[in-house]
Amino acid sequence: MRFRTSRDTLLRPLRVATGVVERRQTLPVLGNLLVEAGEDGLTLRGTDLEVEIVARLTGGIDVEQAGSTTIPAHKLTDIWQSLPDGMDVSVALEQDRAVVRSGRSRFALATIPAAEFPTERSTRDLADDASVDQASADESEVDIVLPRADMHKLLERTKFAMANGDPRYFLNGLLLELTNHSLRAAASDGHRMALCTLDGGAAGLQDRERAIIPRKSVQDLERLIGDSDEDVHLAVGKTRLKASQGDYTLTTKLVDGPYPDVDRLIPRNTDHSVTGDRETLRQALHRAAILSNDRAPEVRLTMDGELLTIRATNPEHEEAEEVVAVDYDGAQTTEIGFNARYIQDVLNALDTESIRVSMPEGNAIALIEGPGAEDSLYIVMPVRL
């Protein structure tokens, strides 16, 4: 195997493919990228056995000798990033090492034979006898094409509410719900929930399709679409999801679990609400939270007429108070406590001028919306004062 290219041509493909590779591996080959050079260009593959990212390049690559091998992912990417912009680079397989040359620089990296690399297809087919049935089920995929901006919005508006390490494993991911007229993303950690719904959906779909994307795969998907404006093609199967954008393809296993019916969690009737400038509230909340308890950053919100008072204290008996002008439609003064971080995440995710926090009688739950961003809504559970 031998090919030539420029540092700039291969930099982003290396970063994207390496992003899925964990630095510490029990199986050495999983720390490597599968590099395949052929007549049609160059292919890079990275995997952690749960998700695989493939980058295919047909332009800017001069393949002098076809072949394949696996090369340490992070070492190769770190070397590539450290080279000066615009440099020409050659990569050649010499015996059991991959030799990278650029100018007067030379690097020899240990390799592992390509045959030992577990591609997504081989992992699926060799896992167990049931994989044959899984593969057949995945043939009935639901396809949808989204503008990159819409895919980015779905992730940005919801991903922060995913659980991390929750024993309810289905919460450690992002729910996608597809109908024939809409696509919805939902995330929850049991204390809050984020929803974003887009018009469109999958034409001709008879029933609602649900898929839970693992937390790490959501992060990999966000990295994949980060630097391109091309549309994103989603193919949702029973056990896997495939996302393609231009020269890049991400394939991930889905979480098998009974995600809660999010519609039942949305309060239908609210008794009172408070509306205020989003950025003013965000900054005031940030300042007050500085003196909250580090382990449980709780703040107290007191709503009275045209004023909202934000208070925070900590075990050192320090305290902070912020007063913000708002529009409160309640009949009497209301005090409610929240985890400051949960509210801050919502205010950071929205880009509207104002926000509205609505609560039913008893303040058992808070519904947060941004006027002008009706496609998104958030639910946050209060804390006891």
C-alpha positions in Angstrom: 0.0 0.0 0.0 1.3 3.4 -0.9 -0.5 6.7 -1.5 0.2 10.4 -1.6 -2.0 13.3 -0.6 -1.9 16.7 1.1 -2.0 17.3 4.8 -5.2 19.4 4.4 -7.0 16.8 2.3 -6.9 14.1 4.9 -7.0 16.1 8.1 -10.8 16.2 8.6 -11.4 12.6 7.6 -8.7 11.5 10.1 -10.3 13.6 12.8 -13.8 12.3 12.2 -12.8 8.6 11.9 -10.5 8.8 14.9 -13.2 10.5 17.0 -15.0 7.1 17.6 -11.8 5.3 18.7 -11.2 5.1 22.4 -7.6 5.7 23.6 -7.7 2.7 25.9 -8.7 -0.6 24.4 -8.8 -4.2 25.5 -8.4 -5.3 21.9 -5.4 -3.6 20.3 -6.8 -3.4 16.8 -9.7 -1.3 18.0 -7.1 1.5 18.7 -6.3 1.5 15.0 -7.9 2.9 11.8 -8.5 0.5 8.9 -6.8 2.2 5.9 -7.8 0.9 2.5 -6.3 2.3 -0.7 -7.7 1.3 -4.1 -8.4 2.4 -7.6 -11.4 4.4 -6.5 -9.5 6.3 -3.7 -9.0 5.9 0.0 -11.2 4.6 2.8 -10.7 5.2 6.5 -12.7 3.2 9.1 -12.8 3.5 12.9 -14.9 1.6 15.3 -15.5 0.8 19.0 -17.8 -2.2 18.2 -20.9 -0.2 19.0 -20.4 2.5 16.3 -18.4 2.6 13.1 -17.4 5.7 11.1 -16.3 5.4 7.5 -14.7 8.2 5.5 -14.3 7.7 1.7 -12.1 10.0 -0.4 -12.0 9.9 -4.2 -10.4 13.3 -4.8 -6.9 14.6 -3.8 -5.6 11.1 -3.3 -2.9 9.6 -5.5 -2.8 5.8 -4.9 0.5 4.4 -6.2 -0.1 0.9 -4.8 -3.4 -0.6 -3.6 -3.5 -2.3 -0.3 -4.8 -2.1 3.3 -3.6 -2.2 6.8 -4.5 -0.8 10.2 -2.6 2.2 11.8 -2.8 3.6 15.3 -5.6 6.1 15.1 -4.6 8.8 17.6 -0.9 8.7 16.8 -1.6 9.0 13.1 -4.0 11.9 13.6 -1.7 13.7 16.1 1.2 13.4 13.6 -1.1 14.7 10.8 -2.3 17.7 12.8 1.3 18.6 13.8 2.4 18.9 10.1 2.5 22.4 8.6 -0.5 23.5 6.5 -0.4 22.6 2.8 2.4 20.0 3.2 2.5 17.0 0.8 2.4 13.7 2.7 3.1 10.1 1.6 2.1 6.9 3.4 3.6 3.5 2.6 3.3 0.1 4.1 6.8 -1.2 4.5 6.9 -4.7 6.0 4.9 -4.4 9.3 5.1 -0.6 9.6 3.3 2.3 8.1 5.8 5.0 7.1 4.6 8.6 6.9 6.9 11.0 5.1 6.5 14.8 4.7 9.3 17.1 3.8 12.2 16.1 6.1 9.9 14.4 8.6 9.6 10.6 8.8 7.4 8.5 11.1 7.2 4.7 11.3 4.1 3.4 13.0 3.4 -0.2 14.0 0.5 -1.8 12.1 -1.9 -4.7 12.6 -3.1 -6.7 9.6 -6.3 -5.4 8.0 -7.9 -8.9 8.3 -8.1 -8.5 12.1 -10.1 -5.3 11.9 -13.8 -5.8 13.0 -15.9 -3.9 10.4 -19.5 -3.2 11.2 -20.7 -5.9 8.8 -18.4 -8.6 10.1 -19.2 -7.7 13.7 -22.9 -8.0 13.0 -22.7 -11.2 11.1 -20.3 -13.0 13.4 -21.9 -12.0 16.7 -24.3 -14.9 17.1 -26.9 -16.9 15.2 -29.6 -14.3 15.9 -27.6 -11.8 13.8 -29.1 -13.3 10.7 -32.6 -12.3 11.9 -31.3 -8.9 12.9 -29.8 -8.3 9.5 -33.1 -9.2 7.8 -35.0 -6.9 10.2 -32.7 -4.0 9.4 -33.4 -4.4 5.7 -36.7 -2.7 6.4 -35.2 0.7 7.0 -37.0 4.0 7.2 -35.2 6.6 5.2 -35.3 10.3 5.7 -33.1 13.2 4.4 -32.6 16.3 6.6 -30.9 19.6 5.9 -27.8 19.7 8.0 -29.2 22.7 10.0 -32.2 20.7 11.0 -30.1 17.7 12.2 -27.9 20.1 14.1 -31.0 21.7 15.7 -32.4 18.4 16.9 -29.1 17.5 18.6 -28.3 21.0 20.1 -31.8 21.5 21.5 -32.0 18.1 23.3 -28.7 16.3 23.8 -27.8 18.0 27.1 -30.7 16.3 28.8 -29.5 12.7 28.2 -28.6 10.7 31.2 -25.1 9.6 31.8 -24.6 6.2 33.4 -28.2 5.8 34.6 -29.2 2.2 35.4 -32.3 2.9 33.3 -30.1 2.3 30.3 -32.7 3.5 27.8 -32.2 7.1 29.2 -28.5 7.1 28.3 -29.4 8.1 24.7 -31.4 10.2 22.4 -34.9 9.1 21.3 -35.8 9.7 17.6 -39.5 9.4 16.8 -40.5 9.2 13.1 -44.0 9.6 11.7 -45.2 10.3 8.2 -45.4 14.1 9.0 -42.8 14.8 11.7 -39.4 13.9 13.2 -39.0 14.4 17.0 -35.9 14.1 19.2 -36.3 13.6 23.0 -33.9 13.3 25.9 -34.4 12.9 29.6 -32.4 11.9 32.7 -35.4 11.5 34.9 -35.2 15.0 36.3 -35.8 17.0 33.1 -36.8 16.4 29.5 -36.0 18.2 26.2 -38.1 17.9 23.1 -37.6 19.2 19.6 -40.0 18.5 16.8 -39.6 19.2 13.0 -42.1 19.0 10.3 -41.5 16.5 7.5 -41.1 13.0 8.6 -41.0 9.9 6.4 -43.6 9.9 3.7 -45.7 6.8 3.6 -44.8 5.6 7.1 -47.9 3.9 8.6 -46.8 3.6 12.2 -44.6 5.6 14.6 -41.0 4.4 14.4 -38.8 4.9 17.5 -35.0 4.6 17.8 -32.8 5.3 20.8 -29.3 6.4 19.8 -26.6 5.8 22.4 -25.1 8.8 24.1 -21.6 8.3 22.6 -23.1 7.8 19.1 -24.9 11.2 19.5 -21.6 12.8 20.2 -20.0 11.1 17.2 -22.9 12.1 15.0 -22.5 15.7 16.1 -18.8 15.6 15.2 -19.5 14.1 11.8 -21.9 16.8 10.7 -20.0 19.6 12.3 -18.0 21.1 9.4 -20.3 20.5 6.4 -23.5 22.0 5.0 -24.5 18.9 3.1 -27.8 17.1 3.8 -27.9 14.2 6.3 -29.4 10.9 5.2 -30.8 8.8 8.0 -31.6 5.1 7.6 -33.3 3.8 10.7 -33.6 0.1 11.1 -34.7 -2.2 14.0 -31.3 -2.5 15.6 -29.1 0.0 13.8 -29.1 3.5 12.5 -27.0 4.7 9.6 -26.3 8.4 9.1 -24.6 9.5 5.9 -23.3 13.0 4.9 -21.2 13.4 1.8 -18.1 11.2 2.1 -18.9 10.1 5.6 -21.1 7.3 7.1 -21.8 6.5 10.7 -23.4 3.2 11.6 -24.4 2.6 15.2 -26.2 0.0 17.2 -29.5 1.2 18.8 -30.4 0.9 22.5 -33.1 -1.8 22.9 -35.4 -0.5 25.6 -38.9 0.9 26.4 -38.4 4.7 26.3 -41.2 6.5 28.2 -44.2 8.0 26.3 -43.0 11.6 26.3 -46.4 13.0 25.5 -47.8 11.8 28.8 -45.2 13.8 30.6 -46.1 17.2 29.1 -48.5 19.2 31.4 -51.6 20.2 29.5 -52.9 22.7 31.9 -50.8 25.4 33.6 -52.0 27.8 36.3 -49.4 30.6 36.1 -46.4 31.6 34.1 -43.5 34.0 34.1 -41.9 35.5 31.0 -38.6 37.4 30.8 -35.6 38.2 28.6 -33.6 35.1 28.0 -30.2 36.6 28.1 -30.8 38.7 31.1 -32.1 35.6 33.0 -29.2 33.5 31.8 -26.6 35.9 33.1 -28.4 36.5 36.4 -28.8 32.8 37.0 -25.1 32.2 36.2 -24.0 34.8 38.7 -26.3 33.6 41.4 -25.2 30.0 40.9 -21.6 30.9 41.7 -22.5 30.8 45.4 -24.7 27.8 45.3 -23.8 24.4 46.6 -21.3 22.8 44.2 -22.7 19.3 44.6 -26.3 20.5 44.2 -26.4 23.9 42.6 -29.9 24.9 43.8 -31.4 28.3 43.4 -34.7 29.7 44.7 -36.9 31.7 42.4 -39.5 34.1 43.9 -42.1 35.5 41.5 -44.0 38.6 42.6 -45.7 40.9 40.1 -43.0 42.4 37.8 -40.0 41.1 39.7 -38.2 37.7 39.8 -35.8 37.2 42.7 -33.1 34.6 42.3 -31.4 33.5 45.5 -28.6 31.0 46.2 -26.8 29.9 49.3 -24.1 27.3 50.2 -22.9 25.4 53.3 -20.4 28.3 54.1 -23.5 30.5 54.6 -22.6 32.7 51.6 -25.5 34.0 49.6 -26.3 35.6 46.3 -29.4 37.6 45.2 -30.4 38.8 41.7 -33.5 40.7 40.9 -34.8 40.6 37.3 -37.8 42.4 35.7 -40.3 39.9 34.3 -44.0 39.5 33.5 -45.7 37.3 36.0 -49.4 36.5 35.6 -49.9 34.6 38.9 -52.4 35.8 41.5 -50.0 35.5 44.4 -46.4 35.4 45.2 -44.8 32.1 44.3 -41.5 30.6 45.4 -40.0 27.5 43.7 -36.5 25.9 43.7 -34.6 24.4 40.8 -31.3 22.9 40.0 -29.6 25.9 38.4 -27.7 23.8 35.9 -30.9 22.4 34.5 -32.3 25.9 33.8 -29.0 27.1 32.5 -28.8 24.3 30.0 -32.2 25.2 28.6 -31.3 28.9 28.3 -28.1 28.0 26.5 -29.9 25.7 24.1 -32.6 28.2 23.1 -31.7 31.3 21.0 -35.0 33.2 21.4 -35.2 36.8 22.9 -37.5 35.7 25.7 -38.5 32.5 27.6 -41.7 31.5 29.3 -41.8 29.2 32.4 -45.3 27.8 33.0 -46.4 25.8 36.0 -49.6 24.0 37.1 -51.2 24.6 40.4 -48.9 23.2 43.1 -45.7 23.9 41.1 -45.0 20.2 40.7 -43.4 20.6 37.3 -42.2 23.5 35.1 -42.7 23.8 31.4 -40.1 26.0 29.6 -40.6 27.4 26.1 -39.1 30.1 24.0 -41.7 32.2 22.2 -40.7 32.0 18.5 -39.2 28.5 18.9 -42.4 26.5 19.2 -40.6 23.4 17.8 -38.9 23.0 21.2 -40.1 22.6 24.8 -38.5 21.6 28.1 -39.7 20.1 31.3 -37.8 20.5 34.6 -38.7 19.1 37.9 -38.4 21.5 40.9 -36.5 20.7 44.0 -37.8 20.9 47.5 -37.0 24.1 49.3 
